[in-house]
């Protein structure tokens, strides 16, 4: 598996070779620095620790986690079974995804705040006629004398969004190594400028 951290820039559209208009999300690969490597002998599994974003105001205990010569990073992620041979201090960019056709993208979805069941789950609601008094309510959620409670996992109003979402098997249309951009067909979770993880597809 190969994977890097990136920032979502936004969506646009491009034409393919047959003239079809395709929706595209553009992500910018941040300069991923290899901080450490984990081995099966020492840690029980193989992994690579990557970091982005310089952390200038890091405390001494936080700085102590980084090897000598590597500046502290604000964001750190671990990638297991990394296929590329790397060493601590190496810089990785968009060139990692050259020749890769499909990727998975992991991000945090947009937060919608506290929402009712009509927006959250698509409930039909009641009649919109005058005097109905039942428009966007969820309806009855309890039981009768027995079992005399509301069961778990009932669809109810609650906070919506801002959850980790993984979108599988998105096609890579173009990799621009000069500008460190990757053009991915379809939508990607999260806000613009939000942090996403782009990895090789696990199902393709």
Helices and strands as residue ranges (DSSP letters): E 3-15, E 21-29, E 32-38, H 40-43, E 47-54, H 60-63, E 73-80, E 91-92, G 94-97, E 102-108, E 111-115, H 117-121, E 158-161, E 164-176, E 181-185, E 195-200
